[in-house]
Amino acid sequence: MPDMNDDLLQLKHRIEKSIYQILVSEAEDDSDRLWLMERISDDRLKKLLPRLSVSSLHVLDAIYANDGIKGIDIAREMGLTKGAVSKITRKLLEQDLICKNQLPDNLKEIYYSVTPLGAELAELHRVFHKEKDHKAIELLASFDEASLEIVADFLEKLARLR
């Protein structure tokens, strides 16, 4: 009779393998970039897109959703370091996808907004995610809510272990 710890260890390995496959496929997946490239009409965006990281697209989206957001708030919302946000926003500024503003009485704080070019890309990126979300919802709908609660609870607790 197999030991209970052996069963748990096998389950642990299955879970780790699945999480690893998800992470690797996300890191190597250019489907979002290809999807966007097929739908971009602006030649400037077609030239910029290959040089944008997935994180850059998500920071752009955060700025698009929160006009006038500060870098520290982007970092907090996305779980990135302030340095990472600073590097990404610097590149987005250079590519004319965002602009920065400061208040005359407080030059220390920088507020970010999207440019019209950045808004076009951010909106298209949101459409891409809506399509991906639709597929995820179809998968989730095939499970009962109690099972999904267990999975969500487990993943949240697993994330806190790290």
Summary of the structure (lengths in Angstrom):
residues: 162
radius of gyration: 20.0
end to end distance: 32.2
largest distance: 74.1
contacts: 401
relative contact order: 0.10
helix: 73%
strand: 10%
